[in-house]
Amino acid sequence: MHSFIFFANGYHTFISPYFSSDTSVDRPTQKLKYRFTLAAVACLLLTACDATLPSKKDNPQQASTTQTLDSHDEEISPNKKITKNLKNNNLWSHIRAGYQLNEAVPSIGEQRINGLIQRYSKHPKDIFQQTEQASLYLYHVVRELEKNNMPTELALLPFVESRFDPFAYSSGRASGLWQFIPGTATRFKMERNWWHDERRDVIKSTQAAIEYLQYLNRYFDGDWLLAIAAYNAGEGTVRRAIKRNQKAGKPTDYWSLPLPKQTQFYLPKLLAWSRIIAAPENYSLDIASVADAPIFTSINVESQIDLATFSDISGIPIKQVYALNPAFNRWATDPEAPHELLVPAEMAEATIARLQSYPIKSRMQWQRYTVKSGDVLSVIAERFDTNLSGIKKANKLSSSRIRIGQTLVIPKPSKQATFYKSSAEQRLATRQNTTKKKGRSRVDYITKPGDTLWSIGNTYAVKPASIAHWNNMSARDVLRNKQKLVIWTAKAGVESSTQIAMSKNNKNSEERKVLYTVKSGDNLSFIANRFSVDVSDIRQWNDIQAKKYLKPGQVLRLFVTVADRR
């Protein structure tokens, strides 16, 4: 109907030139133009009327079905469609409608923003992949921002922080979509323990980010640009920059402040992303289509559960389980409540029903272990790939004291470690094994008291930052005693940490051959730590391939350095 009115109102404007009093045009010509015009207008009016009729696109039932198909894509992975014109068809248009950071940008800001857009435009595949990665989490972020009447541009902040990768870990020890450092995580009550890290929890980290941004906005009297800058640099850094400018009689807006270089480009990165999302076709970029509908929902599983078992019960592939629940570090959920998991929205009801018919006692695999002389509970926990609190809870122990002959019930994974591909252990193994560079050799290094990344890097002629990267660490992380590190070095004639230790102690020690019988629950890491040797050496001495597993009763040859007491 709106189209019909538009054409009717424009009718006079359209044909008036043909009925002008211009005497330079002869009458037959005027008559011919008049007939042509009437025919053209008739066609336009018919088109306008046809546009007012209901279509499949305008049919609410049809639209609902399409939306459901979009949100239920195979394996709930981001929709594979490439959308060149996203003005009115999905979550991106929803985000655009909530833009609030529309202040005028000075020339220095425009230079930074345009420079970043040019850089991003050189990598169109990367931009598409990032928007595809975001599609799993974006709807939840937008919904939470709107609940709090916040600018929807803030939903794009994880592009700047983590590329929307919940497993991202920075050199500054920041983790998750929103890149919280340990101190800020504690401030906003995000728990971190052996089982999970809530900085990677999609719901809890998003809520914490919103609370932090709201606090910063209030702190800077409603100035969102200063709040965003402070999210990157801290409110203290921004406040000190403001005071310096006030003292010098200079403006105190974001663009005028003497902020760290990273922070000077932080807001421009966000604004560059907001412009790309506003009109990707202006920059010859494609972004992934994202359904404007819930992707996941939270369910209560009521107990600790092996993630492989949960995958089997629910029918959700293990990769998807971790993608929706990236906070979990291990092969099972935390033994402590709350026992909540995110699942695809359309699978929640069926999953709950299947869990209700699945015995709680069968959700974890258990093994029995009899305490021997010299056993320590923490070492037993490490040996069986679990933690101290898990064993204490399973055995109702009020302390870590154990006695010889005592039988312990210990949780164990139902499948091989490699099945849990997104666990902290497997992510580390993947990083260590896939960062090999041409011309470099691998060294498996076991840390000892007094070691630092700098001292180890100096020994092997590599940068401390490189060692941190190869081992999924921050350069600021404190090393643990007997922590295994993988080092890729180009230094000729490199030795393993075991060989170095043996050469240093050669005058006061001797090497002895030891035959060790593998017991239930043993792994190479535990044996290597027990005898102060390298896993790589054990493999070499016994011709054990990387993908082979130890079997109880198997006899291993070990060459152990012992003190010479003669």
C-alpha positions in Angstrom: 0.0 0.0 0.0 2.9 2.3 0.8 4.2 1.8 -2.7 0.8 2.6 -4.3 0.7 5.9 -2.4 4.2 6.7 -3.4 3.4 6.3 -7.1 0.1 8.1 -6.9 1.8 11.1 -5.3 4.6 11.1 -7.9 2.2 10.7 -10.9 1.8 14.4 -11.5 5.6 15.0 -11.2 6.3 12.2 -13.6 3.9 13.2 -16.5 3.9 17.0 -16.1 6.8 17.6 -18.5 4.7 16.0 -21.3 1.8 18.4 -20.7 3.8 21.5 -20.5 3.0 24.6 -22.6 6.2 24.3 -24.5 5.2 25.4 -28.0 8.5 24.1 -29.5 7.0 20.6 -29.4 4.5 19.8 -32.2 1.2 18.3 -31.3 1.6 14.8 -32.9 4.8 14.4 -30.9 3.1 15.5 -27.7 0.3 12.9 -28.3 2.8 10.1 -28.9 4.6 11.0 -25.6 1.3 11.2 -23.8 0.3 7.6 -24.9 3.8 6.3 -23.9 3.6 7.9 -20.5 0.1 6.5 -19.8 1.4 3.0 -20.6 4.4 3.4 -18.4 2.5 4.8 -15.5 0.0 1.9 -15.8 2.8 -0.6 -15.5 4.2 1.2 -12.5 0.8 1.2 -10.7 0.3 -2.5 -11.4 3.8 -3.2 -9.9 3.0 -1.1 -6.8 -0.3 -2.9 -6.3 1.4 -6.3 -6.7 4.0 -5.3 -4.1 1.2 -4.8 -1.5 0.0 -8.4 -1.9 1.1 -11.0 0.7 4.2 -13.0 -0.3 6.1 -16.0 1.0 8.7 -13.6 2.4 6.0 -11.7 4.4 4.2 -14.8 5.6 5.0 -15.0 9.4 4.7 -18.8 9.4 7.1 -19.2 6.5 9.5 -16.7 8.0 9.5 -18.7 11.3 10.3 -21.9 9.5 13.2 -20.3 7.7 14.6 -18.9 11.0 14.4 -22.3 12.6 16.4 -23.9 9.8 19.0 -21.2 10.1 19.5 -21.6 13.8 19.5 -25.4 13.6 22.4 -25.7 11.1 24.3 -29.0 11.1 26.4 -29.5 14.2 25.2 -26.0 15.3 28.2 -24.6 13.5 28.0 -21.0 12.1 25.8 -20.8 9.1 27.9 -21.3 5.9 25.9 -18.8 3.8 27.8 -15.8 2.4 25.6 -12.7 2.7 26.5 -9.8 0.5 23.4 -7.6 1.4 22.7 -7.9 5.0 20.5 -4.8 5.5 17.3 -6.5 6.7 17.7 -10.2 7.1 19.4 -11.3 10.3 21.2 -10.5 13.6 23.6 -8.0 11.9 20.7 -5.7 11.1 19.5 -6.1 14.7 23.0 -5.0 15.8 23.1 -2.0 13.4 19.7 -0.8 14.8 21.2 -0.5 18.3 24.3 1.5 17.3 24.8 4.4 19.8 28.5 5.5 19.3 27.6 8.0 16.6 29.7 10.9 17.8 31.8 12.9 15.3 35.3 11.5 14.9 38.2 13.9 14.4 40.6 13.6 11.5 43.2 11.7 13.5 40.5 9.1 14.4 39.3 8.8 10.9 42.9 8.1 9.7 43.2 5.3 12.3 39.8 3.8 11.5 40.3 4.0 7.7 43.8 2.5 8.0 42.5 -0.4 10.0 39.6 -1.0 7.5 42.1 -1.0 4.7 44.2 -3.6 6.6 41.2 -5.8 7.3 40.0 -5.6 3.7 43.2 -7.2 2.5 42.1 -10.4 4.4 38.5 -11.0 3.4 38.7 -14.7 4.3 39.8 -13.9 7.8 37.0 -11.4 8.3 34.4 -14.0 7.1 35.9 -16.7 9.4 35.8 -14.4 12.4 32.1 -13.5 11.8 31.4 -17.2 11.4 33.1 -18.0 14.7 31.1 -15.2 16.4 27.8 -16.7 15.2 27.7 -19.2 18.0 27.8 -16.6 20.8 26.7 -13.3 19.3 23.0 -13.6 19.8 23.4 -14.1 23.6 25.8 -11.1 23.8 23.4 -8.8 21.9 20.5 -9.9 24.0 22.3 -9.2 27.2 23.5 -5.7 26.0 19.9 -4.8 25.0 18.6 -5.9 28.4 20.9 -3.3 29.9 20.2 -0.6 27.3 23.8 -0.6 26.2 25.2 0.2 22.7 25.2 -2.8 20.5 28.6 -1.9 19.1 29.9 -3.4 22.3 28.8 -6.8 21.0 31.7 -6.4 18.5 34.3 -5.9 21.2 35.3 -9.6 21.3 36.4 -9.3 17.7 39.0 -6.8 19.0 39.8 -8.8 22.2 39.8 -12.4 21.1 38.6 -12.8 17.5 35.6 -14.4 19.2 37.7 -17.4 20.2 36.7 -18.5 23.8 40.0 -20.4 24.1 42.2 -17.3 23.3 44.9 -16.7 25.9 47.1 -13.6 25.6 50.6 -12.8 26.7 49.1 -10.6 29.4 47.4 -13.7 31.0 44.0 -12.7 29.7 41.6 -15.5 28.7 38.2 -16.0 27.0 36.0 -14.0 24.6 36.3 -10.9 26.8 40.0 -11.4 27.7 39.8 -11.1 31.5 43.1 -11.2 33.4 43.2 -13.1 36.7 42.8 -10.0 38.9 39.7 -8.7 37.1 38.2 -12.2 37.1 38.5 -12.4 40.8 37.0 -8.9 41.1 33.9 -10.1 39.2 33.8 -13.5 41.0 34.7 -15.7 38.1 36.0 -19.0 39.6 39.2 -20.6 38.3 40.2 -24.1 39.4 41.7 -27.3 38.0 38.3 -28.3 36.5 37.3 -25.1 34.8 38.0 -21.4 34.2 34.9 -19.2 34.2 36.7 -16.5 32.2 35.9 -18.8 29.2 32.3 -19.4 30.3 30.2 -17.7 27.7 27.4 -16.6 30.0 29.4 -15.7 33.1 32.1 -13.8 31.2 29.6 -11.9 29.2 27.7 -10.9 32.3 31.0 -9.8 33.9 32.0 -7.8 30.9 28.6 -6.0 31.0 29.0 -5.2 34.7 32.5 -3.9 34.1 31.6 -1.7 31.2 28.6 -0.3 33.1 30.9 0.5 36.0 33.4 2.2 33.7 30.6 4.2 32.0 29.4 5.5 35.4 33.0 6.2 36.4 33.5 8.4 33.4 30.1 10.2 33.7 28.4 8.4 30.9 31.2 8.7 28.3 31.2 5.4 26.5 34.4 6.2 24.5 36.4 6.7 27.8 34.7 3.6 29.2 35.8 1.5 26.2 39.4 2.9 26.5 39.4 2.0 30.2 38.3 -1.6 29.4 41.6 -1.9 27.6 43.9 0.1 29.7 42.2 0.3 33.1 40.3 3.2 34.7 43.4 4.4 36.5 45.4 4.8 33.3 42.6 6.8 31.6 42.0 8.9 34.7 45.6 9.9 35.0 45.7 10.8 31.3 42.6 13.1 31.9 44.3 14.8 34.8 47.4 15.4 32.8 45.4 17.1 30.1 43.4 19.1 32.6 46.6 20.4 34.2 47.9 21.4 30.7 44.6 23.0 29.7 44.0 20.5 27.0 40.7 18.7 26.0 39.9 15.6 27.9 37.9 13.6 25.3 39.2 10.2 24.2 40.8 11.4 21.0 42.9 14.1 22.8 44.3 12.0 25.7 47.9 10.8 25.9 47.0 7.1 26.2 49.2 4.1 25.5 49.6 3.3 21.8 47.6 0.1 22.2 44.7 2.0 23.7 44.9 4.8 21.1 44.1 2.1 18.5 41.7 0.1 20.6 38.5 2.2 20.0 39.4 2.7 16.3 39.5 -1.1 16.0 36.0 -1.3 17.4 34.7 1.5 15.2 36.4 -0.1 12.2 34.5 -3.3 12.9 31.2 -1.4 13.4 31.6 0.2 10.0 32.4 -3.1 8.3 29.3 -4.7 9.9 27.2 -1.6 9.0 28.0 -1.9 5.2 30.3 -4.8 4.3 29.6 -4.3 0.6 31.3 -0.9 0.8 34.5 -2.6 1.5 34.0 -5.6 -0.8 33.7 -7.9 2.2 31.4 -10.8 3.0 30.3 -11.7 6.5 28.6 -14.9 7.7 24.9 -14.9 8.1 23.8 -15.1 11.7 20.2 -16.1 12.7 18.4 -13.6 14.9 17.4 -16.4 17.3 18.7 -18.2 20.4 21.5 -20.7 19.5 21.9 -22.4 22.9 20.2 -22.7 26.3 21.4 -23.9 29.8 20.3 -27.2 31.3 21.0 -28.6 34.8 22.6 -32.1 34.5 22.4 -32.5 38.3 25.8 -34.2 38.8 29.4 -34.4 37.6 29.5 -36.0 34.2 32.2 -37.2 31.8 31.9 -35.0 28.7 32.3 -38.0 26.4 29.4 -39.7 28.2 27.4 -36.5 27.9 28.2 -36.4 24.2 26.9 -40.0 23.8 23.7 -39.4 25.8 22.8 -36.1 24.1 24.0 -36.9 20.6 26.0 -33.6 20.5 29.5 -34.1 19.0 32.3 -33.6 21.6 33.7 -30.7 19.6 30.3 -28.9 19.9 30.1 -29.8 23.6 33.4 -28.0 24.2 32.5 -25.1 21.8 29.4 -24.3 23.9 31.1 -25.1 27.2 34.7 -23.8 26.7 35.2 -23.2 30.4 35.9 -26.8 31.1 39.6 -27.7 31.4 39.3 -31.4 31.6 37.5 -34.5 30.5 34.6 -34.0 32.9 32.6 -31.3 34.5 33.4 -29.9 38.0 32.3 -32.3 40.8 31.0 -29.2 42.7 27.6 -27.6 41.8 26.2 -25.9 39.9 26.0 -28.7 37.3 25.0 -26.7 34.3 25.8 -27.2 30.6 24.9 -25.3 27.5 23.3 -27.2 24.7 21.7 -26.3 21.3 18.4 -24.7 22.0 16.5 -27.2 19.8 18.1 -30.2 21.6 17.5 -29.2 25.2 14.2 -30.9 25.8 15.4 -34.3 24.4 18.7 -34.1 26.2 17.0 -33.5 29.6 14.7 -36.5 28.9 17.7 -38.7 28.1 19.6 -37.6 31.2 16.7 -38.3 33.4 16.6 -41.9 32.3 20.4 -42.3 32.6 21.6 -43.4 36.1 23.8 -40.7 37.8 26.2 -43.5 39.0 26.9 -44.3 35.4 27.8 -40.8 34.4 31.4 -41.2 35.6 33.9 -44.1 35.3 35.7 -45.2 38.4 38.7 -47.2 39.4 40.0 -48.5 42.7 43.5 -47.9 43.9 45.2 -49.4 47.0 47.5 -47.0 48.8 51.2 -48.1 48.9 54.1 -47.1 51.0 55.4 -43.6 49.9 52.1 -42.6 48.2 51.0 -39.0 48.5 47.4 -38.0 47.6 48.5 -35.2 45.3 50.8 -37.5 43.4 48.1 -40.1 43.0 45.8 -37.4 41.7 48.4 -36.4 39.0 49.0 -40.0 38.2 45.3 -40.6 37.4 44.8 -37.3 35.6 42.4 -35.9 38.2 42.8 -33.4 41.1 43.1 -33.5 44.8 39.7 -32.1 45.6 38.1 -34.6 43.2 39.6 -37.6 45.0 38.8 -36.2 48.4 35.2 -35.6 47.4 34.8 -39.0 45.9 36.2 -40.7 49.0 34.6 -38.3 51.6 38.1 -37.4 52.9 38.3 -34.3 55.2 42.1 -34.0 54.7 44.8 -35.3 52.5 46.0 -37.9 54.9 45.9 -41.5 53.6 47.2 -44.8 55.0 48.9 -47.8 53.5 46.3 -50.4 52.4 43.5 -47.9 52.1 41.4 -48.3 49.0 40.5 -45.1 47.1 37.9 -44.6 44.4 39.3 -42.5 41.6 37.4 -40.9 38.7 38.8 -41.7 35.2 37.9 -40.7 31.7 35.8 -43.1 29.7 37.8 -42.6 26.5 41.4 -42.0 25.5 42.8 -38.5 26.2 42.9 -37.7 22.5 39.1 -37.9 22.3 38.8 -34.8 24.4 40.4 -32.6 21.8 39.5 -29.2 23.4 40.6 -30.1 26.9 43.5 -28.0 28.3 45.8 -31.0 28.0 44.9 -31.7 24.3 45.0 -28.0 23.3 48.5 -27.8 24.8 49.6 -31.0 23.0 48.2 -29.7 19.7 50.1 -26.4 20.1 53.3 -28.2 21.1 53.2 -30.6 18.2 52.1 -28.2 15.4 54.5 -25.2 16.0 57.6 -27.0 14.5 59.6 -24.8 12.3 61.9 -25.8 9.5 65.5 -26.1 10.7 64.5 -26.5 14.3 64.6 -29.5 16.6 62.3 -30.3 19.5 63.5 -30.5 23.1 61.3 -31.8 25.9 62.3 -29.8 28.9 61.3 -30.6 32.5 61.6 -27.5 34.8 63.6 -27.5 38.0 63.7 -25.1 40.9 65.0 -21.6 39.9 64.1 -22.0 36.2 62.6 -19.0 34.4 61.5 -18.6 30.8 64.5 -16.2 30.4 67.1 -18.7 31.7 65.7 -21.6 29.6 65.5 -19.3 26.6 69.1 -18.3 27.1 70.2 -22.0 27.3 68.5 -22.9 24.0 68.9 -19.6 22.2 65.2 -18.8 21.8 63.0 -16.0 23.0 61.1 -16.4 26.3 57.9 -15.2 24.4 58.4 -18.1 21.9 58.6 -20.7 24.7 55.4 -19.2 26.2 53.7 -19.4 22.8 54.7 -23.0 22.1 53.4 -24.1 25.5 50.1 -22.1 25.6 51.4 -19.9 28.3 51.8 -16.2 29.1 55.4 -14.8 29.3 54.3 -13.7 32.8 53.3 -17.1 34.0 55.3 -18.6 36.9 56.8 -22.0 36.1 56.0 -25.0 38.3 58.6 -27.5 39.4 58.8 -30.5 37.0 56.6 -28.7 34.5 57.1 -30.1 31.0 57.9 -27.6 28.3 58.4 -28.1 24.6 61.2 -26.0 23.0 61.9 -25.7 19.3 65.5 -24.6 18.9 67.9 -24.1 16.0 70.9 -24.5 18.3 73.3 -27.2 17.2 73.9 -30.2 19.4 71.1 -29.5 21.8 70.5 -31.8 24.7 67.4 -32.7 26.6 67.0 -31.4 30.2 67.8 -35.0 31.4 71.1 -35.1 29.5 72.0 -31.6 30.7 71.4 -32.7 34.3 73.4 -35.9 33.9 76.4 -34.0 32.4 76.4 -31.5 35.2 76.4 -34.2 37.9 78.7 -36.6 36.1 81.4 -36.4 38.7 79.2 -37.3 41.6 76.6 -39.6 40.0 76.3 -42.7 37.8 73.7 -43.9 35.3 71.9 -47.2 36.1 69.5 -49.3 34.1 66.1 -49.8 35.8 63.4 -52.1 34.7 60.0 -50.7 35.6 56.7 -52.7 35.4 53.8 -50.5 34.2 50.9 -50.4 36.7 47.2 -49.6 36.1 46.8 -45.8 35.7 50.4 -45.2 34.8 51.3 -42.8 32.0 54.6 -41.7 30.6 54.4 -38.3 32.2 54.0 -39.8 35.7 56.9 -42.3 35.2 59.1 -39.6 33.7 58.5 -37.3 36.7 59.0 -40.1 39.2 62.4 -41.0 37.8 63.4 -37.5 36.7 63.8 -38.4 33.1 62.2 -37.1 29.9 59.1 -38.6 28.2 61.0 -38.4 24.9 63.9 -40.4 26.4 61.5 -43.2 27.6 59.9 -43.4 24.2 63.4 -43.7 22.6 64.7 -46.2 25.0 61.7 -48.5 24.5 60.8 -47.7 20.9 57.3 -46.4 21.9 55.5 -44.6 19.1 53.8 -41.3 19.8 50.2 -42.6 19.5 50.8 -45.9 21.5 49.6 -46.3 25.0 51.1 -48.1 28.0 49.6 -51.4 29.1 49.6 -52.8 32.7 52.4 -55.3 33.0 54.5 -53.8 30.3 58.2 -53.6 31.3 60.1 -50.4 30.5 63.9 -49.9 30.4 64.9 -46.6 32.1 68.4 -45.2 32.5 68.3 -43.3 35.7 71.0 -41.1 37.2 71.7 -41.8 40.9 74.1 -40.4 43.4 77.5 -42.1 43.8 77.7 -42.9 47.5 81.1 -44.6 47.5 
